[in-house]
């Protein structure tokens, strides 16, 4: 059956804040995941759900049991969940697919929801420039790099994961709003002129935004982040909204004037 509605979440960065904040953040995330299963037809986790995720063949980072249970409950019932790798969780392993029934993706996805064409991507490495991060990602995603990592004891491996996460943050965390000069906006506009779509949904930049990409009728959708806003996106079947975990609406397509 074609999808009509969808929920989009990115940049939760589980594991980076103090324990009380992490518990609160995970509770909110689980509640929204459960709502997604009740109110929409698919859940897209658009990268950086964890602040780091490096997975051994037989060992995964501790914690997140309740979150994994919520995801498994959805997929056990046939509800589709897709997890896009981001710049903090690009070593997604088999745990999500084999244990949780979650589809993992390492490249952008073009799909149709409610008769609209969606281009979905975390956003890291897209657009002009960003050469430092692109080089880092190339290095860390080589097979030999992963093989070397797997030879480490998990306690050492998690330390390396924290280092890699911090290095990635050095290259990519910049929450200044550059407006039309934003790389992802430039990429989204260029892609819209080349291939056409209705919505470009991404995360990565931590700046929640709905932006019409004139002269096309496409809409740039940045889902924001969970370090401050706890924002996420919902396509209702007719329009897209940026919602807050506290129940508020941050932005709605209905309030935009497309030119």
Secondary structure, 3 states (H helix, E strand, C coil): CCCCCEEEECCCCECCCCHHHHHHHHHHHHHHHHHHHHHCCEEEECCCCECCCECCCCCCCCCCHHHHHHHHHHHHCCCEEEEECCCCCCECCHHHHHHCCCEEECCCEEEEECCEEEEECCCCCCCCCCHHHHHHHHHHCCHHHHHHHHCCCHHHHHHHHHHHHHHHHHHHCCCCCCHHHCHHHHHHHHHHHHCCCCEEEECCCCCCEEEECCCCCCEEEECCCCCCCCEEEEECCCCEEEEECCCCEEEEHHHCCCC
